[in-house]
Amino acid sequence: MRTLTLGIVQFSGIYAAIRRDLGENLVKRHVQGNLERTAGARYRVSDDKIFLVDKKTYNRILKKAKQKYNSWLENQQPRS
């Protein structure tokens, strides 16, 4: 019997999921969203496609999406 766990995060229009197969230590990383606009990725994609990516790309996309989200939050704070 296979045991799967799934973790999903959403930042600044990017959805990222990690799927783990606990029996085999298999890890798959998926991302969905407009990666060029939101995370500054070099490839152009549409919002409805899901991509299987390696660990380095996954971490880079999440880092850039978090940075974009943090800068957006700073711009939303009222100015005094």
N, C-alpha and C positions, 0 to 999 in steps of 0.2 A: 504494500500500500504506500502511495506517495503522499507526502505531506507538503503542501505548498503554502507559502505566506506571501502576502502582497502588501506593499506599502506604497501609498500614493501621496504626493505633495503637489501643491499648486502655488506658483509664484508668478505674478505679473503676466498672466496669460499663458504660461507654460505648465503643462501637466507632466509630471515625471513619476514613473512607477518602477519599483524594484521587485522582481519576482524571484523567490528563493525556493529551491527544492531541497528540503532539509536532509533527505536521504542521500543525495549525491553531491551536496555542496554546490549545486548549479545555481548561478546567479545570472539573471537577464535584466538588463536595464532598458526601459522604453521611455521615449519622450514624445510629446505631442504639442503642437502649437506653432505659431509663426515665429520660428527661431531667429530669423534674420531681423525682424522688427523688434522683438522683445528682448532677446538675449544676445544680440549681436553676433550670431553664428554666421559663418561665411556662406552657407548654402541657403537657398530660397526654397521654402516649403509652404504648403497650404495648411490651414488649421485642422483639416480633417484627416491628415496622414499621421500614422504612428510609426516611429522609427526605433529599431533595435540598435543601441549604440554601445561602445565600449566604456570602460570605467572612466578613462581620462576625459573623453568627450562629455559624458554624463555629468561629471563633477564640474567641468568648465561651464557648461550650459546652466547648471543650477547656480553657480557662483555669480555669473553675469545677470541672471534673472533676479537674484536676491539683491544685487547692487542696484538694478533698475527700480525694483520695488522700494528699496530704502530711499532712493533719491526722490521718487514720487511722493512718499510719505512726508519727507522734509518739505516739499513744495506745497503740500496740502495744509501744513500748520499755519495758523493765522499769524500775520506779521504784526509786530507792535511798534 
